[in-house]
Amino acid sequence: MRVLVVKTSSMGDVIHTFPAVTDALRARGDISLDWCVEEPFAGLVALHPGIGHIHKVALRNWRKTALSGETRSAIDKVKRQMRERRYDLVIDAQGLLKSVFLARMAGAPIAGFDRQSVRESLSALFYRHRFTVARDLHAITRTRLLFGAALGYEPDLDRLDNGIVAPVAQTPAFGDRTVFLLHGTSWESKKWPVESWIALARTLVVRGLTPITTWSNPAERAVARAIAEAAPQSVVIDRSPLATIAAEIGRATLVIGADTGLTHLASAFGLPTIAIFLATQPGLTGPLGPHSIVLERQAPGRAIAPADVVGVADELLGRPK
């Protein structure tokens, strides 16, 4: 049975789908899984060894140039490639009209959440198979239950296996004990103050740890440089391909990050991970790795202090407080 998974973005959403993929391949030895994803995240999907073909799309660009011949040609190419694969089923794990647009291109029956469960209710109108999954469950659990219902098995929710391992780094390590600080995130409301990152980096250095950080845009570069200037032992990795950053994260002793995709990736690798949640609900989208701890702002007037993070870091690394 050949199945296409449609989950195009974001990075965190893609990572949250890995356990469902692992479940499906373990429960159904007769299936093969392909994936349709936004092109920037194709390398991320490739981290899962169970995924066969990856269909790369560029919906964000297609929307901007919807009437151009180049866009129509790109869409036709993806559609042709999907139909050549002759899928028996498409699982729309995104639940949006944009994902329905892609799922229908495959020309196969589509499975997804029903109208009460899906993110955009109109999407369910295009599914042949619809399943009810409670909306107050974690995104990982919801996706695992959807896959199980669509493919006829019951996932073991007491067991969590993302099925991925970090790529092997191709450069010398920056030290034996490194902490990757993931300060960058797309929402301003999710960002921890730069002063807090600086105080944290200084404390980590005192504890014999090497802070590492990176950036992907000018604003993040300014934060990374501020951390490095205040704590000169820190290492700044310039903007790099996802595979390079993933490999460096994979050999870190500890990862501390805001609510951002790379923090979820660290958790999925099974690394000791501290996630700082300031604006979103970790019960619905937080990391669920075996060594992950979420620090959540409890009230608007109660900030998460660097000392709070250091205390959790000591706990994860087995250091006496």
RASULSUL-V179292 format. One record per helix or strand of 3 or more residues. SS is the DSSP state (H for helix, E for strand). FROM is the first residue (numbers start at 1). TO is the last residue. If there is no record, write none. Layout:
ss->SS from->FROM to->TO
ss->SS from->FROM to->TO
This chain:
ss->E from->2 to->6
ss->H from->11 to->27
ss->E from->32 to->38
ss->H from->39 to->45
ss->E from->51 to->57
ss->H from->59 to->64
ss->H from->69 to->85
ss->E from->89 to->92
ss->H from->97 to->105
ss->E from->110 to->113
ss->H from->121 to->126
ss->E from->129 to->131
ss->H from->139 to->151
ss->E from->178 to->182
ss->H from->188 to->190
ss->H from->194 to->206
ss->E from->210 to->214
ss->H from->218 to->230
ss->E from->235 to->237
ss->H from->242 to->250
ss->E from->254 to->258
ss->H from->261 to->268
ss->E from->273 to->277
ss->H from->282 to->285
ss->E from->292 to->296
ss->H from->306 to->317
